[in-house]
């Protein structure tokens, strides 16, 4: 693996530090110190400007560090999920890399899977099976059939104890 760049190392270190209770306690301590010094400085405009400027600058910088950490974590999670889909026999490889689709295309996928979930919940109280791998017609969610691959025919798992 390559050595991490300075920004990645910095953002990871900042995320680890700022996510700890000690950092929160430090921030509370700074605010309390500022409040306690209010009477000493006569609650002046400069006194107020110190906390306003300090918190604004820290918040501004933290937004970029948090976004970097979030982007990296999300990307790693997507890669892991893609690998699980790729490695699972019977899974639809067409679901790989969905995060790159347009919003309306994602909505079609989501609607189809929400429909599957609704049907499973409705069948469970009547003694139906809400487990397993129901068939998903990929053409129903906007994907054409792939030649030589039956996307809609997933092998059924035998019931436990068979």
N, C-alpha and C positions, 0 to 999 in steps of 0.2 A: 504494500500500500504506500501511496505517496504521503509525504509529510503534510500535515494540515497547514493551510495558509494562516497568516497572522490574524486576519479578520475572523476566520472560523474559530481559531483558538481563543481569541478575545471574546467572541460572542458566547461560546460554550462556557468559558470561565465566568463571565458576567451572569449568564443564566443560572449557573449552579450557585453562585454567591447570592444573587438577589432572590433566589427561591428558598432560601433558608430562613428559619425563624430569627437567627442572629441579625440578618440584614433588616428584617421588619422591626426588630427591637431597636436597631440603630436609627432607623428612620423615625420611629416614635420618639426616641431620645432627642433627635435633632429638633423635631417639632416642639417637644416640651421645653427644650432649652430656649428656643425662639420665643415661646409664650412667656416663660419666666423672665426673659430679658425685656419684655414689653414695657413694664413700668420704668426700668432703668433707662430706656431710650425714649420714654414719654410717648410710646405708641406712635412714633413719628412715621412720616411717609417713607423715609429711608428704611426704617425697621420693617415695614410691610413689604417694601420693594425687595429686600434681601430674600425673604421666604418665597415671594412670588417668582422672582428671577431664578432662584435655585431650583425650585420644583419644576418650573417650566423647562429649563435646560435639561435637567435629569430625565424628565418625562419624554422630551423630544428625542434624546439619545437612546433611551430604553426602547422606544417604539421600533427603531431599526434593529436593535439587537434581538428583541423578542420576535420580530417578523422573520429575521434570518434563522433563528432557532426553529421557529414554527415551520418555515418552508423546508428546512433540512429534514426535520422529523416527519413531515407529511410525505416528502419524496421517498424517504426510506421505507415508510409504512406502505406506500403504494407499490414499491418494488417488491416488498415481501408478499403483499397480497397477490400481485401479478404472478409471482413464483408459485404460490399455493394453487392458483387457478391453473397455471400451466402444468403443474405436476399432478393434478388430481384427475384421474381417469373419469371421463364422462362430463367433466366441467366444460363449459362453453368458453373456448379461447377467444371468442368474439367479445367477451367481457373484459379482456385485458385492456389496460390503458384508457378506461372510460373517462378519466378526468380530462382527457384532451378533446372530448366531444363538445358540441354546442349545447347550450342550456336546454333547448327544446328536445334534442335527442336524448339527453340524460333524463328528462322528464318522462319520455316514453318508456325508457327502461324502468324507472322508478314506479310508474303507474302499473306496469305489468307485474312487478314483484310485489307491490302492495296488493294487487288483485289476488295473487297467489296466497299471500298471508291472510287476507280476508276470508278466502274460501276455506283455508285450513282452520281458522278460528270458528267459522260457521259449522264445519263438519264435525269438529271435536265434541260438542255437546250431544250430538245425535249418535255418538258411538263411532264416528268416522275417525280415520287415522290422520293426525296432523303432523306426523313424522315422515321421514323418507325423502325421496327426491322426485317431486312431481315433474312431469314433463313440461318443458318451456318451449313453446314454438317461437324460435328466434325470428321468424318472418313476422310474427305478431307484434314484434317490437322494432320493426324496421330493418332487420338484417336479412339479406338473401340467403338461401340455403347454400352451403359450401359443397362443391362437387366432390363426391367420394367420401363425404363426412356427414353423418346423420346427426346434426346438432340437436334435433328435437327428440332423439331417441336415446335417452340415458338408460344404462342398465339398472334394473331394479335391484336393490339389496334384499337378500332373503331375510325374512323376519327372524328375530332372535330365537335361538333354540331349534332352528330347522336343521 
